[in-house]
Amino acid sequence: MFGKEVVMRRAAVYKRCGCRTRSEAGGGRCPRLGERGHGSWYFSLELSCGRDGRRHRVRRGGFRSRAAAEQARAYLVGGDVVPGRSAVTVGQWLDIWLEMRQSLSFNTRRLYTQQVDDYLKPCLGSVPLRSLTVARVQAMFVGLVRANAARRRPLSPATFVRIRGTLHAALNGAIRVSLIERNPAHLVELPSGRRPRAVVWTDARVAHWRATGERPPVAVWTAKQAAEFLEHARGHPLYVLYLAVALLGLRRGEAAGLRWCDLDLDAGVVQVSHQVQDRGGRTVVCPPKTEASVRTVALDHGLVAALRVLRSQRRQGDGGEPVGFLFANRDGGPLSPGYVTHAFTRLLVEAGLPPVRLHDLRHGAASLSLAAGNDLKVVQAMLGHSSIVLTADTYTSVLPCLAHRAAEATAALVLEAARDTAIALRERGRRKQRRRGKGRGSRERAAKKQHRPVRPHSAPRRSHS
């Protein structure tokens, strides 16, 4: 398709969808295609006969607008370069790739778009896709590392990994449509860096923070500090929300999006089936972060009691059960996650506790659950992780009680082994003494029979000259 001298005989740009309305209409044009946002745009190309004498038709789809489909069609046939040659640049392919990724969530698409516009297109946008090499991609990252010194907020190693991941995914898409054969981003070396681990606000670390203002990037409260915050927040309209995040490890959007129909207080469970996000100044309801995030979480008796109190406060005037969101705004819609975070920060300052993020309550919930003796697999299911490795690497800070318990267990194991070794050595010494005593007694009996004194076992014989 690329690199061949082809002549486009006929091109078409059209819109289509796969909803049931089309099949109900007898397979014809869907009557909803005129609606904004319904369906996606496609283009088809009928190419002239190749050397095999056969006609070739190329179809591509999934574009969000007609202009994007027409632009992708022009890129595909090399309409912007010398006729007879197809040289799609990296920047052009990144635009096509983003348009064709219709399954991306809002936040993921926003992240990809930002990385493409801020880093990839300025550095690699004009490079022909077929001319992209590992050295060229490596030079881009070297330039970004050097520019870090002049940045007010330097890029972290994790950001470099995400930029390479975006480029790697886009180039894999180019491989699937036979634009290139290898992925140059696969062999690129990045600055080494470690993911920040959550640390616990011990008394010594709190004293250091109060004296210097220095705080770790990720920190969690101890059980006592979490209890102090919840006691301070008691009576606040969002007290139950923060209680659920601290005990169940819910994400901010999951907690803000809870509805009364998601609760079964008699069974003591809650169903996490969606979340809310802030998008362009609006609060919208959307699916959870991953498929594993759709889960059923067990509630403890204290949280069930708090939810019953909240339900009695929210009962309608006629005594009917409340409907809609547990934590709603004045219009009955879900609260903005940004407002939930703002209220949390204000309560934290009022309580005088060491600073943590609202998301750090999720880190702490995992650590507290482990400190209570729960299995790591149970914690994974509670948090909604698809992999237990992510749970172990990210959300399991070592609390002081866990560290002390592990230290005592290790010391007990060593002391027990030392006692066993000491007992074995003493028993071996006793057996040796018994054998020596038994040997001396037999020699004494033999000496009496011969009527001569018995020399000590250890005394050497004297030689007479």
N, C-alpha and C positions, 0 to 999 in steps of 0.2 A: 504494500500500500504506500509506504514511504520509500523514497529513493528511486521510484520508477517514473518514467515519463508517461503520464496518463492524461487523458482528456475527459473532462466532466461532460457527460451528455445531458444529464438532467439532474436537477437538485430540487429538493422540497424540504420545507420547514413546516412542521405541523405540531399540533398539541393532542395529547391523548392521556387516558387514565385507565385504571384497571378496576374501577368500582362496579358495584352491582347494577347501578342505574343504566349502564351501557348494555348489559345483557338483558335487562328487563325491557329495553327499548328495541329488542330484536337484533342486537349486535351492531346497530348503527352508531351514529355520533351521539356521544353523551350530552344530554341537554344542559349539564352543569359545567361544561367546558368553558363557557363564557364567564364563569365566576372567577374572581381573583383568588389565586392560590390553589385552585382545583386542577389536578393533573400536572404534567410537566411537558416540556418542549423537546421535540426530536428533530433530527434531520436525516435525510437519506441521500446517497449519492449513487448514481448509476454510471459506472466507468466504461470506457471503450473496451473492446475485446483485447485481451492480452495475447501472448504468444500461443497459449493453448486454445485460442479461438472461442473462449467462453466469456460471457459478460459477467461483470462483478458488481454487486450492489453492497454498499456500506451503509449501515444504520448505527446511529449513536443517539442516546437519549438521556433523560434525567436532568435537563437544564431548567433553571428556574424562570427564564425569560426567553422571548423570541430573539432578542438581540444577542444573548449569550449563545444560543444555538447557532445563529448565523456567524458569529465570530469564531466559534469552534469549527464550523464547517470551512471557513476561510483558512484557518490555521491548518486544518487537516489536509487540504489540497495544495498548500503552499501558495496561496493567492497573494501573499505579501512579499514574496521573494521572486527571484528570476524564474520565468516559466520553464518548466521541465525539471526543476529542482524543488525539493521539499525540505526546508530547514526551519523547523519549529524551534523557537528559543526556549530556554528554561522558564523565563517569565510567562510566555504564552502557555506553556504546558501547565504551569501552576494555576493559571486562571481556569483552564479547561478542567483540571483535576478537582478544583474546589467546586466548580459548578456541577460536576457529575456526582459529588458525594452528598446525596440527598438524605442519607440516613444519619448524618451527624447531628448531635444535640446542639442546642443554641450556644452553650458555653464552649464546646469543642470547636465549633465552626468559628466562633469569635477568636479563640486562641490561634487556630490555624491561620486565619486571615491576618491577624496582627503579626505573626511570625513571618508570613510571606511578604507583607508590605514593609515591615521594618528591617528585616535582615536578608531574606533570601533574594527578593527581586532587586534591591539595590546592589547586591554583591554579584549575583549570578544571572540576573534577568536577561541580559543581552547575549549570554553565551548560547550558541547553538546546542540543542539538547544532545545531539550525537557527538559533539566535541567536548562534552563535560567529562572531566577526568577526576581521579582521586586527588591528584595534586592541586587541581583548581579548587575543589571543595575544601581541602585541608588549608589552602591559603586563605579562604574566607574565614575559617575559624581562627587562624592565627591573627588575622587582622582584627577580629572581634575581641580577642584576648588582649591585644595591645591597646585597643581603644577603651578597654575597661578602666585603665588608670585615670582617664579623663572624665569618667562618668561619676555623677554624684551618687548614683545607686548602681554599683557594679553588677554585672550579670553573674548569677550564681552558677556553679557547675551543673545544677539541675536544669537551668534554663538552656545551657548548651546542649544537654541531652535531649530536651524537648525540641529544639530547633533541628537537630539532626534527625530526630524521629519524624518530624513533619516532612523534611526533604526525603528521607528514606521511603516513607509511605507514598509520596508523590512519584518518585522514580520507580517504585514497584508497579504503580499504575501504568507508567510508560512502558515497562517491560511487558505487561499483559496485553497491550495493544501493539506490540512489536515495534515501538519507536526506538528502543535501545535494547541491548542484550545483557548488559551488566549494570549493577547498581553502584555507582561510585561512592555513595555515602556509607556503604557497608564497611569499608576499611578505614574510615577516618578515625584518627585518634583525638580524644577530647581531654581537656584538663581534668585531672583527678579530683575527686571531691566525694565527701561522704554525706549521706542524708542526715540531717540533724535529728538526734535522738532526744526524746522527751526526758527531762530530768525532774527530780522531785524537789519541791520547795522545803528543804530541811531547815532547821533553825539556823544553822551556820550560813546557808545560802541566803536566807531571808535577811540576816544581819548584814551580810556583804551587800545585798541590794539596797538596803536602807542607807548604808554608809556611802556607797559609790554610785548608785543608780543603775548599775550594770545588771542586765537580766539575760537569761538564756533565750535563744530563739523559740524553743518549745519547752514548756514546763507544765507540770501538773501539780495539783494540790494533794496533800495527804488527806486521809479520811477525816481527820479533825478539822482541817481547813475547809474542806467541802461542806462539812456539817455547819461550820460557822457561817458560811455564805448562805446556805439554805435557810438557816435560822434568821439571818438578817433579811432575806427576801420574803419571808413568810408574811402574808398579807398583801404582797404585790400582785397585780393582775396576772403576771406571767410566772408566778411562783411554781405552778404545776408544770409548766413547760420546762423550766430550768431543772426541776426535780426529775422529770423524765429523761432529759439529756444527761444528767449526772449519773443516773442509775442504769439507764438502758443503752447509753451510748448512741442515741439518735443523732443524725445530722441535723443541722439547723433548719434546712428546708423541709426535712421529714417531720420534725416536731411542729413547725409552724403550719404544716398542711394536714395535721390530724383532724379527722371528722368524727362526729359522734357515732356514725354508722360503722366506723372502724373499730370501735371498742366493744368488748364483751366482758363487762365487769363481773358477771356471775362466774364465767369461766376463768377470769383473770388473764386475758390476753388482749393484745392490740395488733391489728393488721396494718403493716406499712406497705402501701400500694402506690403512693405518689409523693411528690414533693412540690414546693413552691419556690420560684426564683424571681429575682428582679431583672427585668429585661426592658431596657430603654425607658425607664421611669414607670413601668407597669409591673404589677405582681401577677404572675401567671402560674397556673397549675400544669405540671408536666410529669412524665414518668420518672421513677427513681434513677439514680446514677447508673446502676447496672442491673442485670437480671437477678443477681443474687441479693440485691437490695430489697426486692419484694419478699417479705418475710413475715412471720408471726412471732411476736416477742411476748414472753411471759411477764406478768406484772406481779410485784410483791404486794403484801397486804397493806403496807403503808401507802403505796402509790394508788392502790385501788380505793382506799379510804379517801385520799385527797381528791381523786376523780369523782367519787360519789358526792363529796361536798360541792365540787365545782358544778356537777350536773344539777344538784338541787338549787344552786344559785342561778342557773341559766334556764330553769324551767319557764315555760311560756305562761302567759297570764291565765289561761284556762287549765293550767296544771299539766299540759302535755309535755312529752319528752322534747328536749332541745334537738334541733337539727342544724345541719351545716357544720362549720368549723368550730373546733374547741376554742380557738383563740382568733376571734374575728375582729375586723375593724368596724367602724360605725355603719358602713354600708352592708355588713354581713359577709364581706369577702375575707380572704385570708390576710393575715398580717404580713407586712413586708419583712423579709429576713433581715434587711438592713436595720429596721427599727428594733427587732429582737436583739441584735448585737449591740445597738446603741444603748438600750435599756440595761443590758447585762453589764456593760462597761460602767455605766453610772452607778449601779448597785455595788459593783466591785470596789469602786473608789470610796463609796460611802462606808463600806464594811472595813476598809483599811487593810485588806488582804493583799498579799503579793500578786502581781499582775499575771493573768493568764488570758488566752483567747477563749471565746465561746467554744470553738472547736476543740480546745484542749480539754474540755469536760468530757469529750468523747474518748480522748486518750486516757484520761483518768478513770473513766468507767471500766475500760478494759483492764487496767492495772488493779483497780479495787476488786474487780470480779475474780482475778487470779489470786489476789491476796486472801479472798474469802474461800479459796480452795476449789474453784470451778476449773473444769478441764479447758484446755486451749481450744478444743473443737467447739465447746459450748460458747465460748467467747466469740469465736468466728461467726457462728450462726446468729448471735445476738447483734453483732455489728453489721452483718450482711456482706461479708467479704466472700469473694469467689474462691480465694486461695488462702489456705492456712498460713502460708509463708508470709503473706502481707500482714496478717494479724501478728505473727511472731516478730517480724522485723520492725513494724511501725508503732504498734499500739500497746506494747508490753513494757512499760517502764518498770524499773526495779524500785519498789517502795521500800522504806526502811524495815518494815516488818518482814517483808519477803527476804531482804538481804540478811537480816538477823537469823531468820529461820533456816536459810540455806547455810549460813556460817555455822550455826549450832549443829545442823545435821552433818556437815562435813567434819567438824571437830569430833562429834560423837562417833562417827565412823572410824576416824583415825585412832581415837582413844580405845575403842573396842578392839581394833586390830592390835594395838600395843598391849592391852591386857592379855589377849589371847597369846601373843608372842611371849610375854613374861611368864605366863602359866606353863607354856610348853617348855621354856628354858629351865624353869624350876623343876619340872617333872623329869626332864632329861638329866639334871644334876643329881636328883634323888636316885634314879636308876643306876647311874654310874657309881654313886657311893655304895649302894647295895651290892653291886657286883664286886667292888673292891673289898668290902667287908666279908663277903662270901668267900673270895679267894684267900684271904688271910686266915680265916678259920680252917680251911682245908689244909693249909700248910702247917698250922699249929698242931693239928691232929697227926699229921705225918711225922713231925719232929718228935712228938712224945713217944711214938712207936720206936724210933731210932735212938732215943735217949740223948738228944742233943738240942741245945737252945735254938730258938727260932730267930733268925736275923730279920730286922725290919725290911719290908718289901722294897723300900727305896734306898736302903743303905748299900753301897757298893762293896764287893768283896775285896779284902786286902790280900795282896800278893806277898809271899815270904821269900826273901832272897837269902 
